[in-house]
Amino acid sequence: MTSDSSVEGAAKRPELIASPWHTAVVMMIGALNAYRGAIYAAQARSGPRTSRGSMYVRTMAFECFFLAVVALGVWLRGKSLQSIFGQRWRTLRELFRDAGLGVALWFVALIAVSILSGLGGRQQASDPTIHFLLPQSPAEMSLWVVLSLVAGIGEEAIFRGYLQRQFMAFCQSVPAGIVLSAAAFGAAHLYQGWSRAVMIAASAVLFGVVAQWRGTVRPGMFAHAFQDAIAPLLIKLMHH
């Protein structure tokens, strides 16, 4: 006979939500995009000024494509999209709860990144490696906000909803899954420079812990979108 405790332990073992080959494809797409982003960033910093608006639109298109690839793999496995997003909101109270958790998560992540920036001896506000990304006009700011929403939804679903769960299943370890997905998220942002990529990976660990705790990436989506949307304003305030 099997004891109740062993049955319960087996039931809680992390399970794959897509095939291993699909995860390999997702990682390859992410790596190629990170490489392309690094080349584009180097050209944008040293060459003639590029159109930020077109850059934002291309990035949004890629985010949607990447999320569609992830969703396809989950569907082929016979899983629902709730596997990467978490349970649907059934009431307005649940929506506001996740929004509130998202704001709290954003605030804690902001403090953590500020501490890491200080320990690294480098100020985010004066970091020239990201100036080419920031909107400079009302039209660009509007596109930036839309991009922030798309990135908040897509990247949380991909990295915390999909990759984190896949890594947990591969390693049969929750902490390993959180750390590996955070490392992948940081690597995807290497075009912003090594120091920022490390800080992004560190904050991604916090996002991963909250996603695992709540069983949903929705609070992280709120935090991620809000964090990206107001980043240009915060950087300008810190610079002055």
GITA-V209225 format. One record per backbone hydrogen bond with DSSP energy under -0.5 kcal/mol. CO is the residue of the C=O (numbers start at 1). NH is the residue of the N-H. E is the energy in kcal/mol with one decimal. If there is no record, write none. Layout:
co=CO nh=NH e=E
co=CO nh=NH e=E
This chain:
co=3 nh=7 e=-1.9
co=4 nh=8 e=-2.5
co=5 nh=9 e=-2.2
co=6 nh=10 e=-2.3
co=7 nh=11 e=-2.2
co=8 nh=12 e=-1.3
co=10 nh=13 e=-1.2
co=19 nh=23 e=-1.8
co=20 nh=24 e=-2.0
co=21 nh=25 e=-1.9
co=22 nh=26 e=-2.5
co=23 nh=27 e=-2.7
co=24 nh=28 e=-2.1
co=25 nh=29 e=-2.6
co=26 nh=30 e=-2.5
co=27 nh=31 e=-2.5
co=28 nh=32 e=-2.6
co=29 nh=33 e=-2.3
co=30 nh=34 e=-2.2
co=31 nh=35 e=-2.3
co=32 nh=36 e=-2.6
co=33 nh=37 e=-2.6
co=34 nh=38 e=-2.1
co=35 nh=39 e=-2.1
co=36 nh=40 e=-2.6
co=37 nh=41 e=-2.6
co=38 nh=42 e=-2.1
co=39 nh=43 e=-2.1
co=40 nh=44 e=-2.6
co=41 nh=45 e=-2.1
co=42 nh=46 e=-1.6
co=43 nh=47 e=-2.8
co=50 nh=52 e=-0.7
co=51 nh=55 e=-1.7
co=52 nh=56 e=-2.8
co=53 nh=57 e=-2.2
co=54 nh=58 e=-2.6
co=55 nh=59 e=-2.2
co=56 nh=60 e=-2.3
co=57 nh=61 e=-2.3
co=58 nh=62 e=-2.3
co=59 nh=63 e=-2.5
co=60 nh=64 e=-2.2
co=61 nh=65 e=-2.3
co=62 nh=66 e=-3.2
co=63 nh=67 e=-2.3
co=64 nh=68 e=-2.0
co=65 nh=69 e=-2.1
co=66 nh=70 e=-2.0
co=67 nh=71 e=-2.7
co=68 nh=72 e=-2.2
co=69 nh=73 e=-1.8
co=70 nh=74 e=-2.0
co=71 nh=75 e=-2.5
co=72 nh=76 e=-2.6
co=73 nh=77 e=-1.1
co=74 nh=79 e=-2.4
co=75 nh=78 e=-1.6
co=80 nh=83 e=-2.0
co=81 nh=84 e=-1.4
co=81 nh=85 e=-2.0
co=82 nh=86 e=-1.7
co=85 nh=217 e=-1.3
co=85 nh=218 e=-0.6
co=91 nh=95 e=-1.4
co=92 nh=96 e=-2.8
co=93 nh=97 e=-2.2
co=94 nh=98 e=-2.2
co=95 nh=99 e=-2.3
co=96 nh=100 e=-2.6
co=97 nh=101 e=-2.5
co=98 nh=102 e=-2.2
co=99 nh=103 e=-2.1
co=100 nh=104 e=-2.2
co=101 nh=105 e=-2.7
co=102 nh=106 e=-2.6
co=103 nh=107 e=-2.2
co=104 nh=108 e=-2.4
co=105 nh=109 e=-2.7
co=106 nh=110 e=-2.4
co=107 nh=111 e=-2.1
co=108 nh=112 e=-2.5
co=109 nh=113 e=-2.7
co=110 nh=114 e=-2.2
co=111 nh=115 e=-2.3
co=112 nh=116 e=-2.4
co=113 nh=117 e=-2.5
co=114 nh=118 e=-2.1
co=115 nh=119 e=-2.5
co=116 nh=120 e=-1.9
co=117 nh=122 e=-2.1
co=118 nh=121 e=-1.0
co=122 nh=124 e=-0.5
co=124 nh=127 e=-1.4
co=126 nh=128 e=-0.6
co=127 nh=130 e=-1.0
co=128 nh=131 e=-0.8
co=130 nh=133 e=-1.6
co=130 nh=134 e=-0.8
co=131 nh=134 e=-0.7
co=137 nh=141 e=-2.6
co=138 nh=142 e=-2.1
co=139 nh=143 e=-2.0
co=140 nh=144 e=-2.4
co=141 nh=145 e=-2.1
co=142 nh=146 e=-1.8
co=143 nh=147 e=-2.8
co=144 nh=148 e=-2.4
co=145 nh=149 e=-1.9
co=146 nh=150 e=-2.4
co=147 nh=151 e=-3.0
co=148 nh=152 e=-2.5
co=149 nh=153 e=-2.0
co=150 nh=154 e=-2.9
co=151 nh=155 e=-2.4
co=151 nh=156 e=-0.6
co=152 nh=156 e=-0.9
co=153 nh=157 e=-1.9
co=154 nh=158 e=-2.5
co=155 nh=159 e=-2.8
co=155 nh=160 e=-0.6
co=156 nh=160 e=-1.3
co=156 nh=161 e=-2.2
co=157 nh=162 e=-1.3
co=158 nh=163 e=-3.1
co=159 nh=164 e=-1.5
co=162 nh=166 e=-2.4
co=163 nh=167 e=-3.0
co=164 nh=168 e=-2.1
co=165 nh=169 e=-1.9
co=166 nh=170 e=-2.7
co=167 nh=171 e=-2.6
co=168 nh=172 e=-1.6
co=168 nh=173 e=-1.2
co=173 nh=177 e=-1.8
co=174 nh=178 e=-2.2
co=175 nh=179 e=-2.5
co=176 nh=180 e=-2.7
co=177 nh=181 e=-2.1
co=178 nh=182 e=-1.9
co=179 nh=183 e=-2.3
co=180 nh=184 e=-2.2
co=181 nh=185 e=-2.0
co=182 nh=186 e=-2.5
co=183 nh=187 e=-2.5
co=184 nh=188 e=-1.8
co=185 nh=189 e=-0.5
co=186 nh=189 e=-1.3
co=187 nh=190 e=-1.5
co=189 nh=192 e=-1.9
co=190 nh=193 e=-2.2
co=193 nh=197 e=-2.2
co=194 nh=198 e=-2.3
co=195 nh=199 e=-1.8
co=196 nh=200 e=-2.7
co=197 nh=201 e=-2.4
co=198 nh=202 e=-2.2
co=199 nh=203 e=-2.4
co=200 nh=204 e=-1.9
co=201 nh=205 e=-1.3
co=202 nh=206 e=-1.0
co=203 nh=207 e=-1.9
co=204 nh=208 e=-2.6
co=205 nh=209 e=-2.3
co=206 nh=210 e=-2.1
co=207 nh=211 e=-2.3
co=208 nh=212 e=-2.2
co=209 nh=213 e=-2.5
co=210 nh=214 e=-2.8
co=211 nh=215 e=-1.6
co=211 nh=216 e=-0.9
co=217 nh=221 e=-2.0
co=218 nh=222 e=-1.9
co=219 nh=223 e=-2.4
co=220 nh=224 e=-3.1
co=221 nh=225 e=-2.6
co=222 nh=226 e=-2.4
co=223 nh=227 e=-2.7
co=224 nh=228 e=-2.5
co=225 nh=229 e=-2.4
co=226 nh=230 e=-2.0
co=227 nh=231 e=-0.6
co=228 nh=231 e=-0.5
co=228 nh=232 e=-0.5
co=230 nh=234 e=-2.5
co=231 nh=235 e=-2.7
co=232 nh=236 e=-2.0
co=233 nh=237 e=-2.3
co=234 nh=238 e=-2.7
co=235 nh=239 e=-2.0
co=236 nh=240 e=-1.7
